[in-house]
Amino acid sequence: MTPVEQHNLSLPSSQFSPGVEADWQSGKLVMIGESYPENTYEFFAQIIEWTEQFLSQAERSLEVELQLSYLNTSSIRAMIDIFDLLQEACDGGKQVSVVWLYDNRNPRASELGEEFKEDYSFSFEIRALGR
């Protein structure tokens, strides 16, 4: 495994947790699926740790692409922790962005994206899938 590959994070999706691909070289973190893992803290701790390391060590921007159709309350709290890290990095001059993708048959997913977007000043784009 190369040093860059050691910095990548890949978590397969399950019935209860989203699939996660974090690519250090491209500066992209992608999460797809539903999120109501049995141990939310344990699941998100590794994503938060990867994000913290990337934001403090990498010399490039970070794009977070989210296609989350459902999040339970503890997953929402974990996402707020991630967004707070992004805001702190943005405030420090780092380029960060979020692309929130949703299925337009699931209006709650769009509304949740809008609720998150209201609280942050970094680039936060909300798009229906297929557009």
N, C-alpha and C positions, 0 to 999 in steps of 0.2 A: 504494500500500500504506500503510495506516495504521500509526502507531507500534506499536500492539498487534499487528497482523498481522506486523510485522517480528520480533516476539518469538516467534511461533509456529514450530514445527518440524514438517515433514511429510515422511516418508520412505516411499516405496512399498515394499511387501513384494517380495521376490524369492524365488527357489528357495532361497537361502542365508541370507537375513536377514529379520527380522520387519518388518512395517509399523509405523511409529511416527507417532503424532499427539501433539504437545505443544501444549496450548492455554493460553496465558498468562492470558487473561481468566478462564477457568473454573478454572485451577489444577489441570489434569489432564494426566498423561502416560500414554499408552496404548501398549503394545507387544503385537502379536499375530503369532504364527507360530513358525517354527523359526529358530534362530540358530547358524549356523556359517559366517559370512562369511569370504571369502578374507583380508581384512585387518581383523581384529576391532578393533584399536586405532583405525584410521581411521573405521570405522563407528560405534563407541561414543563416540569423542571428541566428536562433535557433540551427542550425547545428554547426556553428562556435562557439557559446557559449558552447555547449556541449563538443566540441573538446577541447576548452581552459580549461574548468573545468577538464576534464579527464586528460589532459596532466599535469596540475598543482597539481592535488590531488591524482590520482590513482598511486599505487606503482607497476604497471605492464605495459607491452608493449601495444601498440595500433596497430591494423591491420585495414586498410581501404580497403574495397573491393568495386570496382566500376564497374558497368556494365551499362555505359551510352552511349546510341546509338546516341544521339544528344545533343549538348549544344549550346545555343545561346551565344553571346558575353558577356553579363552580367553574365551568369552562369559560363563561363570560368574564368572571373575575380574572382568570388566567390571561385571557385576551387583553384585558385592561392592563395587566402587568406588562405584556409585550408592547402594547401601544404606548404606555408610559415610557418604556425604554426608547422607543422610536422618537417620541417627542423630545426627550432629553438630548438624544443625539442630534436631532434637527435643530434644537435650540443652540447646540454647540457648533453648528455649521455643517453637519454631515447631511448629505442628500439621502433622504429616505422617502419611500412612497408605499402606499397600500392600494391594491386593486381588489375590490370586493365584488365578486361575481355571484349572481343569484339567478335562479330559475324563476321566470315571471309567473309561474303557476304557484309560487311560494312567496306571497307578499310579505310575510313576517320576516323572511330573510333580508329582503330589501329594507324594511323598516329598521331592523337591527343594525344594518350597515349605516343607515342614516343617523341612528342614535349614537353610534360610535364616532362617526365623522364630526358631529357637532362639538365634541370635546377636544379636538386636536387641530393643530394648524399646519401639519405636514400634508403633502399631496395625498389625497384620499379620494379615489375614483370609484364610483359605484356603477356597475354595468350589468345589464341583463345578459345572460348567456346567449351566444349566437349573434351578438351585435358587435 
